[in-house]
Amino acid sequence: MTAQRYWAPAAWIEGGWRQSVVLEVDAQGRWSHVAAGVPAPDDAERLAGPVLPGLVDAHSHAFQRAFAGLAERLDGDDDDFWSWRDRMYQVANAVTPASLRAIAAHLYVELLRGGYTQVCEFHYLQHQPDGTPYDDPLALSMALADAAADAGIGLTLLPVLYERAGFAAPALRPDQRRFHAGAADVWRRSREFGARVAAAGGASPVPLNAGLAIHSVRAAAAESIAELRRLAHEFDGPIHVHVAEQRAELRDCVAATGRTPVAWQLVHATHVDAGEIAATAASGAGVVICPSTEGNLGDGFTDVPAWLAADVDLALGSDSNVTRSWREELRWMEYGQRLKLERRNVCAQPRGATAAPRGRATRPQPDTAASLFERARAGGGRAAGHASWGIAVGARADLLVADPDDASLLGLPRARWLDALVFSSPGRPWRDVMVAGRWALRNHHHARVQRIGADFAQAMRGLWGE
């Protein structure tokens, strides 16, 4: 890459809109200079609309994109997460490295269109369906990496510790055999993936990194979690775990251990109490919330205002990928609270709000969209292992250009643009998307979308026989 210079009529910087902004990208794909109130330089490319940083999709199961829309009928007396999961395993046990690559590439283009520039893959498909390892133990991991490169999105791979079907189960069910990975397996796969990325010497067109994941306290024995913690004692990457997603999980956990689930980086954290929120805040952990999946599965509501008041990092996840747009996720994060509490602007932080409990510099965000967006921006960056995320010097040069012809923006004052983008739905997809200084979308166009779409359609026909 060579250094590039851009000029935006407006950009979202440090929690608000700034006008007439010069943006410079260095040869490593990071912001080297950001300045507002500057007339457009002659050598700068003029961007077509207002600019925001891309967000991190902090929790995705790419293969589940092949199941979106196929579980929306009632075939028995009742339907909940557990019955959905049993049906989802049909997909989990049918995908191959080739079909996973096709499904993931299509998903990742959709995520780019939805405003995500990095995706964290909570990756528990490890082996062949009968549990036999592939000749290359990273076959499915590299399928995801190839898909990310094809689409042009950044990827954080999170191999998952997964070794039993439940608290009282000594092993996995037959339909879970391909998920098996112990602590040493997870640690080795994360390290080997990182080594392959490093050996490529920057050959990948997208940023790739790896972290660690624990499926849940029900799926991993306490001694295995302790072993992974020992192996990773100096590890500085992200560590994720499903926690408190289902009330049944809480009941089983309390019955087996006498305690509710606790973790370092939390995904879902739907059913928690005030004490657990306070403990999470004190630990420095963050929470990934997946509103559209939680709504689709009937999981229930988490207490977003309490998480905000405790100054806990929040991030967004597409999870089962029934929705692939952060605007819709933010909208439903707020709307779920409005329906629950029968109030409006529940997640705003008005002027005069108390100082952040964790002592970080914050400023009031009376605008609901801004309050949620800023939490998702910062929390998502940390969930993907980035110390800095957004339009700021040193951060990765990711950006979204809103379409100036979007009907949701026409005639509105600039100060209300983010509110309109989130709450005046549905709105047009992002006009342009940049990832690490490279354009992934330009004027709504992805260079490989036809071939990626055709591969996805073929993979879907192979799975569903139509």
Summary of the structure (lengths in Angstrom):
residues: 466
radius of gyration: 21.5
end to end distance: 43.5
largest distance: 67.8
contacts: 1603
relative contact order: 0.16
helix: 37%
strand: 20%
